[in-house]
Structures are given as structure tokens and as C-alpha cells.
Amino acid sequence: MIELSIDDGVGRVTLNAPERLNALGPDDLRALDTAYAEAEAAGVRALVLRGEGRSFCAGRDIAGVDTTTDDVSGYLDGLVTPLLRRMSAFPAPTFAAAQGASLGVGLGLLLATDVVYVAENAKVGSPFAALGAALDSGGHWLLVSRLGPHRALDLIYSGRLLSGTEAVAGGLFSRALPADTLREAVEAAATSAATGATQAFLASKRIVAGLRDGTLGLWDSMAAENAAQAALRDTADYREGFTAFQEKRRPRFTGR
């Protein structure tokens, strides 16, 4: 169900259960966590996450779940949250290509990815109104921080799903593209990042995370930028970037 391939410094993680719209059960979450751990251990310089078939990820696989014995905390606290933390902290730029449904934990996977390209006809939001359950996997934070509380609750109460075009217009994700060009665009972005100055990218990733989490204000973020720049001065890529500029050629970054 979860497949990992690595080529030319790019890791590619694929959710491959199109017959169930890539819905995720406990074993799938464990396998996904393992795939990210293996990609990290391999030292990839960019990572792509995608779903096979007509949907990215329809959320939790609830087929056969017995509500009288359902271990909700074990699924969310024990599996989903640790996975999303690992994904968010992955030590390289990460990219996702999302077509069709991205719901529940599927929406969480996108939240935990650095750059998200969605198909124009993708469907994202909170379908939980029909289940008697609450939006999870960070969905409340995503909707409120990007859309505001009124629009977030409108979507939660109504169960209405946003198209990919609407989601990008509202600031949820990076770009909306025609479905037939989505995978190619994400591959190009990841391949470009994998040849870039990885340490500089990671410095920005840490600063953006601090701003996202509210631990950095303006002057704290400026101090973090200054410290990052001073540290980057001692990297091979910093020296290469300045040398290439002075020699009027393209830089050849190694990620170090």
C-alpha cells in the first residue's frame, strides 16, 4: 500500500490503494512512518508524496470499524500525530501532489508537507458532519489560520468541500493545476529543490515553522534569520553560491 522509491536524491512516497481511495488504516500509518524514516536515513534532498488513482487520500479507513471498541486515541494520538510531526520535521524540502479527495488524515498529510500542489478539481474540507465526528489531523488549525473562524465553521457545519481552485484561492495550499499536469509539476519542483542549497532551505523551513507555531515574532524571526545566515556562511553551498555569482555561472550545490 505504501511504496518508497529513491532516485537522484529525490524520495517518492506513494499511497497505492486506489480501490479504497488510499484511505489509511493503522498498518498503513506505520508503513508511511517507516517510509519517511527510510527516506531520511537515505539522505534524500527532496521528497514527493502522492496518491495513486483518482484520489490522494480519503482519510481514515473506517470500513469494518466497530464504534463500540474503536481505539480513537490509539489511532490519532498514537499513530497520526507522531507521523505528522515526523513529516513536518523531515530534513529536506517536501512536496505533495493531491488529486481527488484529501479528507481527514489525508488533509493532515498535506498540512504536514512543505509545498502542496492540488488538482483544480480536488476536494478538500471536513466531511465529518455526516459521521457525527470532529475534524481531526490538524484540520481546525489549517482552516482557521488560512480561512478565518467564520468560513472554517461554515465548512465544518455544512460539510461542503472546497475545490482545489477554491482551496488555493483561500490560501490553504501552494498551487492549483489541471489534473493532467499535476504530477509533472510536482516532480519538476522536487527535482529542482534536490539540486539546491539544502541547508539554506532547511534554515528557512525552521524559521517558517516557528512563525507558524507562534514561537517567533518579527524581531525573533529576524534574529533567527541573522543566526542562520551566519551559520550558512561556513557551508560549502554558501561558498559555491557566491563564487558562482562572481564567476557568472550556475552554482553546483551539493547540499552541504
Disulfide bonds with the S-S distance in Angstrom:
none
